[in-house]
Amino acid sequence: MLLHSTNDSPLTMLIGTTLRQFQARNVETLCGLYLLVYRLLRWRMYPNPDWYHDVPILMRPTEVQNTHLHPVCIDFLPWPALRDYLCQNQNKDSRHSVDLYMRSIKLHWPPEKPLLCTDSGGAVELHPDFEATVCDAQSWTLVSPWAEAFEHLKMHVN
């Protein structure tokens, strides 16, 4: 649903087009990434204080990101410490790739909770707890194949 819209804003079309190129671990992870990326890109494309405050804290640029030239894809990882490491060590290991991170990233959403629910008027919406979960760094992890390839970097991911 999020990735197949064709008449949305340029921002949502850009995000949908990009995320369609990769295989996310599950729909919860995909929706969580969409939310994080949307909020960060909206502020980057149309900077204003209100939208900056809407960017989850875990996604706000760090001092290292602001002072080191780096590939923009690093900005979309939900771990500030890992972003800093990658910005400072860009050319040390060629195995880092967007595809690797997309195959490995996982949002921990309780299996007993539905992703979607209906409000009192019958409209379908994301579960009320979803946004808080997505914005919590402890809810995100990197699993295989990243976890095996970069065991020495796990300290930067929760």
Buried (B, 14 or more C-beta within 10 A) or exposed (E): EBBEEEEEEEBBEBBBEBBEEBEBBEBBBBBBBBBBBBBBBBBBEEEEEEBBEEBBEBBBBBEBBEEBEBEEBBBBBBBBBBBBBBBEEBEEEEEBEBEBBBBBBBBBBEEEEEEEBEEEEEEEEBBEEBBEBBBBBEBBBBEEEBBEBBEEBEEBBB
